[in-house]
């Protein structure tokens, strides 16, 4: 990194060039370019705030104009207008630092762990292609990060240094029972926002069905993928497990676009199942307090203190995914409300005890 770009105590970048420096302008221009080639997206006002020396916004605008004329930076279309336009680098060119900062490297490790559940799918192959492009842009000094998704099984990489690992036993990879052709068509329809005819297996009726639907989003939970779509016959959305989908065909009619209400989607379920919302209150034991104080489990969640005890409240359906979550944390709660939820938890635990007692 150039010696006139520094980080302050708040981990923020500053452009440090002395007022009387005879080469102030070229250094300022290169500093702005260097920051943008590191991935920064900045407005003129934000760039101006980075300068320690006295410089006007008009001067900063001139510096950016030089970079625009050289086709090194450009403004991001449709983000903001006039003086609030956001600028970014056009490419990671020869003038790039070609190295990652420590913060960026750590972020890449975190990203690698988060995308591990897409292993063995066409998505993982595309991710490998993207990673290869990053490697080609920034040099070959990141081979210990840019290994294949299966590098843990390679003896040659056994002793390589790792700086971040997501220690979460039982992380499920994406469902292999979903054919790539189905997933491609589903993702394409979701992206292009067009209606589809989906043929799927109904576990409820034990038969194949065909419905014309409008897909909103695709999401994953516990290694399975789900499609959230609008059913015109019922005039409301529903969730369909993708491994039950047999075929997808693009519909030749119904071109109207149905708006997706993300807040309603998040509010109406805890994970996958939707249903009637119930007011839930969970009193947390003192020894588990730190695990719940700064974690968000649901969009409706509120956290308060009552009689010195931490109380977590939310409105969620009392469906299997939420009941299973409460059971997982049952040792952390001193009280559970409503009574219907408590009864479900107790019943599930009693069934487990009975099952193991009978099989001794």
C-alpha positions, 0 to 999 in steps of 0.5 A, a space after each residue: 500500500 502507498 505510504 500516503 494511505 494510512 489506517 486510523 485507530 477506527 480501522 478507517 482509511 485516510 489519505 495523508 499527503 502534506 499540504 505543501 507537497 509539489 506532487 500533491 495532485 498525482 499522489 491524490 489521484 493515485 491514492 483514490 485509484 488505489 482505494 477503489 481498486 481495493 474494492 471501495 465504492 465512494 461518492 465525491 463527498 466520501 473521498 473528500 472526507 478521507 483527505 487529511 490535508 485541506 482540499 476542496 470537493 471541487 478539487 476531488 471532483 477534478 481528480 476523479 475526472 482525470 481517472 474517468 478520462 483514463 477509463 480507470 474509474 466509473 460511476 455506478 449507474 442508477 445508484 445516485 444522481 449528480 453529486 451523490 454518484 458512487 464511483 468504483 474502479 473499472 478493473 483490477 488493473 496493473 496499478 492495483 496493489 495485487 495483494 489483499 489486506 489482512 481484513 480482506 483475507 480474513 473476510 475471504 476465509 469466512 466466505 469460503 466457510 459459508 459457501 462450503 455447503 454448496 460443495 458437489 453442485 454446479 454452484 461450487 464449480 462456478 464459485 471455483 471459477 470466480 476464485 480463480 479470477 480473483 487469483 489471476 487478478 491479485 497474483 499467486 500469493 493466495 494459493 493457501 486460500 484458493 485451494 479446491 473445496 476438497 483441499 482438506 482431503 489432500 495430503 499435500 495441503 494437510 499442514 497448510 496454515 489456516 487463519 479461520 475455520 467454522 467449527 460447526 459439526 454436521 454441516 450439510 452439503 446441498 441436496 444432491 437429489 436436485 438435478 442441475 437442470 431443475 435447479 438451473 431452470 428454477 434459478 433462471 425463472 427466479 432471476 428473470 421473474 417469469 411464470 413456470 409450470 412445475 411438476 412435483 411429488 406431493 407427499 401429502 397425496 402421494 402423487 405427482 402434481 403440476 401447477 403454474 406458479 411464480 417463483 420468488 426466492 430459493 433458500 436453503 435450510 439444514 442442507 435442503 433447498 426450498 422454493 418459495 412461490 406464488 400459487 394463483 389458485 390459492 392466491 397466496 405463496 407456498 413453499 416447495 422442497 426442491 428435491 420433490 420437483 420433477 420437471 420445470 417448464 417455462 409458462 407461455 402465459 401469465 406475464 404479470 409479475 407478482 411482488 415479493 414481500 420479504 418482510 412477510 416471508 420472514 415474519 410468517 415462519 421461523 425457518 421453513 414452515 409457516 403457520 399461525 403466529 403465536 406469542 412466545 416468551 423464553 426466559 434465559 438462565 443467567 449462565 446462558 445470557 451471553 449466548 442470547 443477548 446479541 443474537 437475532 433469531 427472528 425478525 419479530 424478536 425483542 429482548 428485555 430484562 424482567 426481575 433481573 432475568 433475560 427474556 426473549 420474545 417473538 411471534 412465530 408458528 409453533 411448527 416442527 422447525 421452531 419446536 426443534 430449535 427450542 428443544 435444542 436450547 431447552 437447557 438454557 431456558 428456565 421458563 417457556 410460554 405459551 403452555 402449548 409450546 411447553 407441552 409440545 417440547 415436553 411431549 417430544 422429550 418424553 417420546 425420546 426418553 420412552 424410545 430409548 428406555 424401551 430399546 435398552 
